[in-house]
Amino acid sequence: MTKIWKVISAAALVAGWVAVGTATMVSAEATKMDDGSVAAGKGAEFDADAGKWFLESGDPTYRIKEDGTLDFLTYRGFQRYHSECHVCHGPEGVGSTYAPALIDSLKTMAYGDFVGVVASGRVVHQPGGGESVMPALGDNVNVMCYLDGIYTYLKARSDGVLARGRPKGKEAKPEGLGATEDACLGGK
């Protein structure tokens, strides 16, 4: 594993540990913003340097305009979820016989917990002796470089503000987000 992925995986693991110790409640209520769009909570602001919307807590969030247009990060999350995650977790995060519905999980799971589970994996022991295993994906650039978008896509689905199916449209890709993705991918 390259040095950058060891650092990213370690940071994700720490974020998950911190979140487990500090965050127990997750608001699942979308908030209408002044321009009519919706975000996952109050105080959402756009950070041009990162090219993402964030909540006051520092967690990434979605922004959906009244006409159904998604912010680029959330649209990218829709794309990446369906290229990397839906095989196990089902289309649009609704779950399968193989893995849980992430749109239900994100009603109570904090962002840091989500990052920690995706990066480090986990095993859940089922009644009757079975196990549900989420593999660690901390060294998969196709997941980790797009994890904030996957989270915001699933959070919008969980909050009930994004219907099933292909989103109606997306905003232009912010320059800051392009730089963030390039840095994560190592200039690839």
N, C-alpha and C positions, 0 to 999 in steps of 0.2 A: 504494500500500500504506500503511495507516495506521501511525502511529508504533509502536503496541504490537506489531504484527506484524513490523515491522522488528527490534524488540528481541528478540522470541521467535525469529525466524529466525536472527538473529546468535548468540543464546545456544545454539541447537541446533547451529549450525555449529561453534562453539567447543567444545561438549561432544563432538561427533564427533571433532574434531581431537585433543582431550585424550585421549579414549578410545583413538584409534588409536595414540597415543604411549605409553600406559601399560597398556592391557589387551590381552593376547593370548590368554588362556585363559578360557573361560566354563564354569562348573560346570553340568552338565545333570542334577544329581542332586537330586531332591526330598528334603526332610528332614521327618520326622514330628515334629510339635510336641507339647508336653506334653498338650494337650487332644485329641490324636488327629488333628487337621487336618494338612495338608501345606502347605509353602511351598518356594520355589525356593532352598534353601540354609539354612545355620544362622544363628541370630540374628535372625530376622524379628520385627519389632515394629510395632505399630499406632501411627501418629501421628494423634491425634484432630484436631489443627489442620488437617492436610491431608486427613484422611479416607481415608488409604491405609496399606497395609502396606509396610514398607521393610526391606531387608537392611542389615547392618552397613555395607556399601559405600555406602549411600545410594540404591541402585537400587530401584525399585518391585518388589514381588513379589506373587504371588497367595497366597490362603489358601483351601483347599478343605477343608470339613468332611468327616468320615467318611461322612455321608449324601449327599455330592455337592453340597451347597450352596456356592456361590461367594461370596467377598467381593463387595461391590457394584461396586468398580472393575473387577474382572476380568469380571463379568457385563456391565458397560457396554462393556468392550472387545469382548466377543463381539458385542454389538449393533452397535457402530460398525464393527468389522471387516467385518461382513456388509453394512453399508450403504455402505461406502466402498472396501474393499480386495479383496473376494472376486471381483470381476469380472475382475481380472487374476491374482490369486494363488490363485484357486480356493477352493472351500468349505473351511472349517476350516483354511486355511493349507497345504493339500496341494499347491499349485502347479497349473500349467496348461501348455499348449503355448506360452503367451504370457509367463509370468512364473514365477520360481522358487518352490519350496515353502518358505515362510517357517518352517515347523516344522523343516525341515532347517537353514536358515540360522541360526536362533537356538541351535543346538547349539554354534556357535563364535563367534557375533557378540555382542559386548558391548553393553550397553544404550546407551552413548554413541554407538557406531557406528550402531546402529539409528536413534536420534534424528537423527543427522547425515544418514544416507541418506534418511530420510523427508522431512526438512526441505529438504535441498539437492539431492536427486536424485543419480543417477549413471548413467554409461554403462559397460557391460561389453562389450568387444570379443570376439566369439565366434570360435572356429576357423572358417576358411572365409570370413571377412570380414563376417559379420553383426554386428549390435549388439543388445544388450538395454538398453532405456532405462527407467529409473525416473524419472518426472517429479518435480520439486521440489514439495512440498506444504506448504512452510513458511507460506504465506499462506492455507491452507484451514482455517478454524476447525473444520469438521466432522471434521478429522483431528487437528490440533495440540492442540485443547482436550481431546481424549480419548486422546492418544497413549500415556500411561502405561497406561491400561486395555487398549488394543490390544496393547501390548507384553506385559502380564501374561497376557492371554488366550493369545497366541501362545506365550509361554514355557511356560505350563501344558500346552499341546498338544505343544510340543517335548519337554518333560520326560516325556511319556507319562502324566501324571496326570489329564488331562482328555480323555475320549473324544469322538469325533465326535458331532455332533448338538446339539440344544438342551440347555444345562445343566439339571440337575434343579431348581435353585432359586437364589435370591440372598438375601443378607442385606439388611436395611433400608439405605437410603442414609444414610451418615454426614453429619451436619450440616456438618462441615469440607469434605467433598468437594463438597457443594452450593455452598458459598461459593467454593471454588477454581474450579469450573466457571463460576459466575456472573462471577467476576472475569475469567476468560479470555475469556468471550463478551462482555465489556463491558457486563454488566447486561441483555443481551437476553433 
